[in-house]
């Protein structure tokens, strides 16, 4: 619209300018209010985060309590943590702790030593059974019951194997065929014998896996018998576990069995020696060495195995001085020519080269 004169123009301009400033002022007030509201929200949010982080106003501030640290469980297939070796020597037995019973108490069924013609673990000796002697080396004999080698027994095992094979509907793999023959052997070798004797026979002939069920039956029948529990505990050992969890399971059963045996007879050198060996394999070195030391104090027959075990463990954990000391003690008590020779070689290697020689011992 055209302006007719200056007055109209001026009035119209002033009116429009006034209207413009009112709009600007309104927009500024609106923007300021929005920014103030936004700033307030941000401040409240930051203050909430500050409080949730454990902070407090200065007048009420206290030292925060650190959270409890939980030790993570080891992975199923991870090995147990290594514990350091003890700094001091184990305590010797006092006179009052010396055994009040013979060295074969609880080891054999009768508590008496096996006959001289028996070469083997006394735990597996069956009184009244005839044994045959074999040699794994010129000075290392071992015994097996004659019933293992009789022609009649072999014929009956073969016959039983044929019976089991005849009912198989499919062709067997070599492993399945071997398992079937083992079953036939178990059936024949355990005829007419007690569960306890069956466990001993099978442990010597086939292995611990086949012997365990019979040892369990014997223990269920006579749970408080030291000899039966020792046999059951010994047979828990599995040299070829399928997993770490399976190995852990049999180890826990064995350790529980040995501890129960020590409660029944604290002076059993055999139990102390076996438990010491087991614990030394799983990093329980302080208790292991104490048990091995007291085992050979109670019964010198365990000196050879105890000295070798302790020498090996001390060497692999960095204490070559103690390892050498135990090797020298082993050289004094070694019973076989082979043990004496390997011990002398280890001593020489450790003294001159600081190395541990590996033998199949």
C-alpha positions as CSV (number, residue, x, y, z in Angstrom):
1,X,0.0,0.0,0.0
2,X,1.5,3.4,-1.0
3,X,2.1,6.0,1.7
4,X,0.4,9.3,1.0
5,X,2.8,11.5,3.0
6,X,5.7,11.5,5.4
7,X,3.5,11.4,8.5
8,X,1.7,8.4,7.4
9,X,5.0,6.8,6.5
10,X,6.5,7.7,9.9
11,X,3.5,6.5,11.9
12,X,3.3,3.3,9.9
13,X,7.0,2.7,10.3
14,X,7.1,3.3,14.1
15,X,4.0,1.0,14.5
16,X,5.7,-1.8,12.5
17,X,9.0,-1.3,14.4
18,X,7.2,-1.5,17.7
19,X,5.4,-4.6,16.6
20,X,8.7,-6.1,15.5
21,X,10.4,-5.5,18.9
22,X,7.5,-7.0,20.7
23,X,7.9,-10.2,18.6
24,X,11.7,-10.2,19.2
25,X,11.2,-9.7,22.9
26,X,8.6,-12.5,23.0
27,X,10.9,-14.9,21.1
28,X,13.9,-14.0,23.4
29,X,11.8,-14.7,26.5
30,X,10.6,-18.0,25.0
31,X,14.1,-19.0,24.0
32,X,15.5,-18.0,27.4
33,X,12.8,-20.1,29.2
34,X,13.5,-23.1,27.1
35,X,17.3,-22.9,27.6
36,X,16.8,-22.4,31.4
37,X,14.5,-25.5,31.5
38,X,17.0,-27.5,29.4
39,X,19.9,-26.4,31.7
40,X,17.8,-27.4,34.8
41,X,17.1,-30.8,33.4
42,X,20.8,-31.4,32.6
43,X,21.8,-30.3,36.0
44,X,19.3,-32.6,37.7
45,X,20.6,-35.5,35.6
46,X,24.3,-34.8,36.4
47,X,23.5,-34.5,40.1
48,X,21.7,-37.9,40.0
49,X,24.7,-39.5,38.3
50,X,27.0,-37.9,40.9
51,X,25.0,-39.4,43.7
52,X,24.7,-42.8,42.1
53,X,28.5,-42.9,41.8
54,X,28.8,-43.0,45.5
55,X,29.5,-39.3,46.0
56,X,27.9,-37.3,48.8
57,X,27.8,-33.6,49.7
58,X,31.0,-32.5,51.6
59,X,29.2,-32.2,54.9
60,X,28.0,-35.8,54.7
61,X,30.9,-37.4,52.8
62,X,32.2,-40.7,54.1
63,X,34.8,-43.1,52.8
64,X,33.1,-45.6,50.4
65,X,33.3,-49.3,51.3
66,X,35.1,-51.3,48.6
67,X,33.0,-54.1,47.1
68,X,33.8,-57.6,48.1
69,X,36.1,-59.3,45.6
70,X,35.0,-62.8,44.7
71,X,37.6,-65.4,43.6
72,X,36.5,-66.7,40.2
73,X,36.0,-70.5,40.0
74,X,38.6,-72.2,37.7
75,X,37.5,-73.2,34.2
76,X,36.6,-76.9,34.0
77,X,39.7,-77.8,31.9
78,X,42.1,-75.5,33.7
79,X,44.8,-77.0,36.0
80,X,44.7,-76.2,39.7
81,X,46.8,-73.2,40.9
82,X,50.3,-74.0,42.1
83,X,51.1,-73.5,45.7
84,X,54.6,-72.7,46.9
85,X,56.8,-75.3,48.7
86,X,57.1,-75.1,52.5
87,X,60.1,-73.1,53.8
88,X,60.8,-75.3,56.7
89,X,61.4,-79.1,57.0
90,X,58.5,-81.2,58.1
91,X,58.2,-82.2,61.8
92,X,59.6,-85.6,62.8
93,X,57.5,-88.1,64.6
94,X,57.8,-88.4,68.3
95,X,58.3,-91.7,70.2
96,X,54.6,-91.7,71.2
97,X,53.6,-91.5,67.5
98,X,55.5,-94.6,66.4
99,X,53.3,-97.4,65.1
100,X,51.8,-99.7,67.7
101,X,50.9,-102.4,65.1
102,X,52.9,-104.2,62.4
103,X,53.7,-102.7,59.0
104,X,51.2,-105.0,57.3
105,X,48.3,-104.2,59.6
106,X,45.3,-103.4,57.3
107,X,47.5,-103.8,54.2
108,X,46.8,-107.6,54.0
109,X,43.7,-109.3,55.0
110,X,45.5,-111.2,57.8
111,X,47.8,-108.4,58.9
112,X,50.7,-110.7,58.1
113,X,53.3,-110.3,55.3
114,X,52.8,-112.2,52.1
115,X,55.0,-115.3,51.6
116,X,58.5,-114.8,50.2
117,X,57.6,-116.2,46.8
118,X,55.0,-113.4,46.3
119,X,56.3,-110.4,44.5
120,X,53.8,-107.6,44.2
121,X,51.7,-105.1,46.1
122,X,50.8,-106.7,49.4
123,X,47.4,-105.1,49.1
124,X,46.5,-107.4,46.2
125,X,47.7,-110.6,47.9
126,X,45.0,-113.2,48.4
127,X,45.8,-115.6,51.2
128,X,45.7,-119.3,50.1
129,X,46.1,-118.5,46.4
130,X,49.0,-119.9,44.4
131,X,51.1,-117.4,42.5
132,X,53.6,-117.7,39.6
133,X,56.7,-115.4,39.3
134,X,57.6,-113.4,36.2
135,X,60.3,-110.8,35.5
136,X,59.9,-107.4,33.9
137,X,63.7,-106.9,34.4
138,X,66.5,-109.2,35.7
139,X,66.1,-107.9,39.3
140,X,62.4,-106.8,39.1
141,X,60.1,-109.9,39.6
142,X,56.4,-109.8,39.9
143,X,53.7,-112.3,40.7
144,X,50.4,-113.3,39.1
145,X,47.9,-115.9,40.4
146,X,48.3,-119.2,38.7
147,X,44.6,-119.2,37.9
148,X,45.4,-116.6,35.3
149,X,47.5,-119.0,33.3
150,X,45.8,-122.4,33.6
151,X,44.8,-123.9,30.3
152,X,41.3,-124.8,31.7
153,X,40.7,-121.2,32.8
154,X,41.7,-120.0,29.3
155,X,39.4,-122.5,27.6
156,X,36.5,-121.5,29.7
157,X,37.1,-117.8,29.0
158,X,37.2,-118.5,25.3
159,X,33.9,-120.5,25.6
160,X,32.3,-117.6,27.5
161,X,33.5,-115.1,24.9
162,X,31.9,-117.3,22.2
163,X,28.6,-117.2,24.0
164,X,28.6,-113.4,24.3
165,X,29.6,-113.0,20.7
166,X,26.8,-115.3,19.4
167,X,24.1,-112.9,20.7
168,X,25.5,-109.8,19.0
169,X,23.3,-108.7,16.1
170,X,25.9,-106.5,14.4
171,X,29.6,-106.8,13.6
172,X,31.8,-105.5,16.4
173,X,34.5,-102.9,16.1
174,X,38.0,-103.9,17.5
175,X,37.3,-101.9,20.7
176,X,33.9,-103.5,21.2
177,X,35.4,-107.0,20.5
178,X,38.1,-106.4,23.2
179,X,35.5,-105.2,25.6
180,X,33.4,-108.3,25.1
181,X,36.5,-110.5,25.7
182,X,37.2,-108.6,28.9
183,X,33.6,-109.2,30.0
184,X,34.1,-113.0,29.4
185,X,37.3,-112.8,31.4
186,X,35.6,-111.1,34.3
187,X,32.8,-113.6,34.3
188,X,35.2,-116.6,34.6
189,X,37.9,-115.1,36.9
190,X,35.3,-114.1,39.5
191,X,33.5,-117.4,39.7
192,X,33.3,-118.7,43.2
193,X,35.4,-115.9,44.8
194,X,34.3,-113.1,47.2
195,X,33.8,-109.6,45.9
196,X,37.0,-108.5,47.7
197,X,39.1,-111.2,46.1
198,X,37.5,-110.6,42.7
199,X,38.5,-106.9,42.9
200,X,42.1,-107.9,43.6
201,X,42.2,-110.5,40.8
202,X,40.8,-108.1,38.2
203,X,43.0,-105.2,39.3
204,X,46.1,-107.4,38.6
205,X,44.8,-109.1,35.5
206,X,42.7,-106.5,33.6
207,X,42.9,-103.1,35.4
208,X,41.3,-100.9,38.0
209,X,38.2,-100.1,35.9
210,X,37.1,-103.7,35.9
211,X,37.9,-104.1,39.6
212,X,36.1,-101.1,40.9
213,X,32.5,-102.5,40.9
214,X,33.6,-105.5,42.9
215,X,35.5,-103.3,45.4
216,X,32.3,-101.2,45.8
217,X,30.3,-104.3,46.6
218,X,32.9,-105.4,49.1
219,X,32.9,-102.0,50.8
220,X,29.1,-101.8,50.9
221,X,29.1,-105.2,52.7
222,X,31.9,-104.2,55.1
223,X,32.1,-100.4,55.3
224,X,34.2,-100.2,58.5
225,X,37.0,-102.7,57.4
226,X,40.3,-100.9,57.0
227,X,41.7,-103.3,54.4
228,X,38.5,-103.2,52.2
229,X,38.4,-99.4,52.3
230,X,42.1,-99.2,51.4
231,X,41.6,-101.4,48.4
232,X,38.5,-99.4,47.3
233,X,40.4,-96.1,47.7
234,X,43.5,-97.4,45.8
235,X,41.2,-98.5,42.9
236,X,39.8,-95.0,42.5
237,X,42.9,-93.9,40.6
238,X,42.3,-93.5,36.9
239,X,45.4,-93.0,34.7
240,X,43.4,-92.0,31.7
241,X,40.5,-89.7,32.7
242,X,38.4,-88.3,29.9
243,X,38.3,-84.8,31.3
244,X,39.6,-82.6,34.1
245,X,36.2,-82.8,35.8
246,X,36.4,-86.7,35.7
247,X,39.9,-86.6,37.1
248,X,38.9,-84.2,39.8
249,X,36.0,-86.5,40.8
250,X,38.2,-89.6,41.3
251,X,40.8,-87.6,43.1
252,X,38.3,-86.2,45.6
253,X,37.0,-89.7,46.2
254,X,40.5,-91.0,46.8
255,X,41.5,-88.1,49.1
256,X,38.4,-88.6,51.1
257,X,39.1,-92.3,51.4
258,X,42.7,-91.8,52.5
259,X,41.6,-89.2,55.1
260,X,39.1,-91.6,56.5
261,X,41.8,-94.3,56.7
262,X,44.1,-92.0,58.6
263,X,41.3,-91.4,61.1
264,X,41.1,-95.2,61.5
265,X,44.8,-95.7,61.8
266,X,47.0,-92.5,62.0
267,X,50.2,-94.7,62.0
268,X,49.6,-96.4,58.7
269,X,52.8,-95.7,56.6
270,X,51.1,-97.0,53.5
271,X,48.2,-94.6,53.8
272,X,50.5,-91.6,54.5
273,X,52.7,-92.6,51.5
274,X,49.8,-93.0,49.1
275,X,48.1,-89.8,50.2
276,X,51.4,-87.9,50.1
277,X,52.0,-89.1,46.5
278,X,48.4,-88.1,45.5
279,X,48.6,-84.6,47.0
280,X,52.0,-83.9,45.5
281,X,50.6,-84.4,42.1
282,X,48.0,-81.7,42.7
283,X,50.1,-78.9,44.3
284,X,49.3,-79.7,48.0
285,X,53.1,-79.7,48.6
286,X,53.3,-78.8,52.3
287,X,51.0,-81.6,53.5
288,X,52.4,-83.9,50.9
289,X,56.0,-83.6,52.0
290,X,55.0,-83.9,55.7
291,X,53.1,-87.2,54.9
292,X,56.0,-88.6,52.8
293,X,58.5,-87.8,55.5
294,X,56.5,-89.5,58.3
295,X,55.7,-92.5,56.0
296,X,59.4,-93.5,55.7
297,X,59.9,-92.8,59.4
298,X,57.1,-95.2,60.2
299,X,58.3,-97.8,57.6
300,X,61.7,-97.6,55.9
301,X,60.4,-99.6,53.0
302,X,58.8,-96.4,51.7
303,X,62.1,-94.4,51.8
304,X,62.9,-95.1,48.2
305,X,59.6,-93.9,46.7
306,X,59.3,-91.0,49.2
307,X,62.9,-89.7,48.5
308,X,62.4,-89.8,44.7
309,X,59.1,-88.1,44.9
310,X,60.3,-85.3,47.1
311,X,63.5,-84.8,45.1
312,X,61.5,-84.4,41.9
313,X,59.0,-82.0,43.4
314,X,61.7,-79.8,44.9
315,X,63.6,-79.7,41.6
316,X,60.7,-78.7,39.5
317,X,59.8,-75.9,41.9
318,X,63.2,-74.4,41.9
319,X,64.9,-75.7,45.1
320,X,67.8,-77.7,43.6
321,X,69.6,-77.9,46.9
322,X,66.9,-79.9,48.6
323,X,66.3,-81.9,45.5
324,X,70.0,-82.9,45.5
325,X,69.9,-83.7,49.2
326,X,67.0,-86.1,48.7
327,X,68.6,-87.8,45.7
328,X,71.7,-88.5,47.9
329,X,69.5,-90.0,50.5
330,X,67.8,-92.1,47.8
331,X,71.2,-93.4,46.7
332,X,71.7,-94.8,50.2
333,X,68.4,-96.7,50.3
334,X,67.7,-97.7,46.7
335,X,66.9,-101.5,46.6
336,X,67.5,-102.4,42.9
337,X,70.5,-102.0,40.7
338,X,68.5,-99.9,38.2
339,X,67.3,-97.5,40.9
340,X,70.9,-97.1,42.1
341,X,72.2,-96.4,38.6
342,X,69.5,-93.9,37.7
343,X,69.9,-92.1,41.0
344,X,73.7,-91.7,40.5
345,X,73.1,-90.3,37.0
346,X,70.6,-87.8,38.3
347,X,72.9,-86.7,41.0
348,X,75.7,-86.1,38.5
349,X,73.4,-84.3,36.1
350,X,72.1,-82.0,38.9
351,X,75.5,-81.3,40.4
352,X,77.3,-80.5,37.1
353,X,74.5,-79.3,34.8
354,X,71.6,-78.3,37.0
355,X,69.3,-80.6,35.1
356,X,66.9,-83.4,36.0
357,X,67.2,-86.5,34.0
358,X,64.0,-88.2,32.9
359,X,63.6,-91.9,33.3
360,X,60.6,-94.2,33.1
361,X,60.2,-94.3,36.9
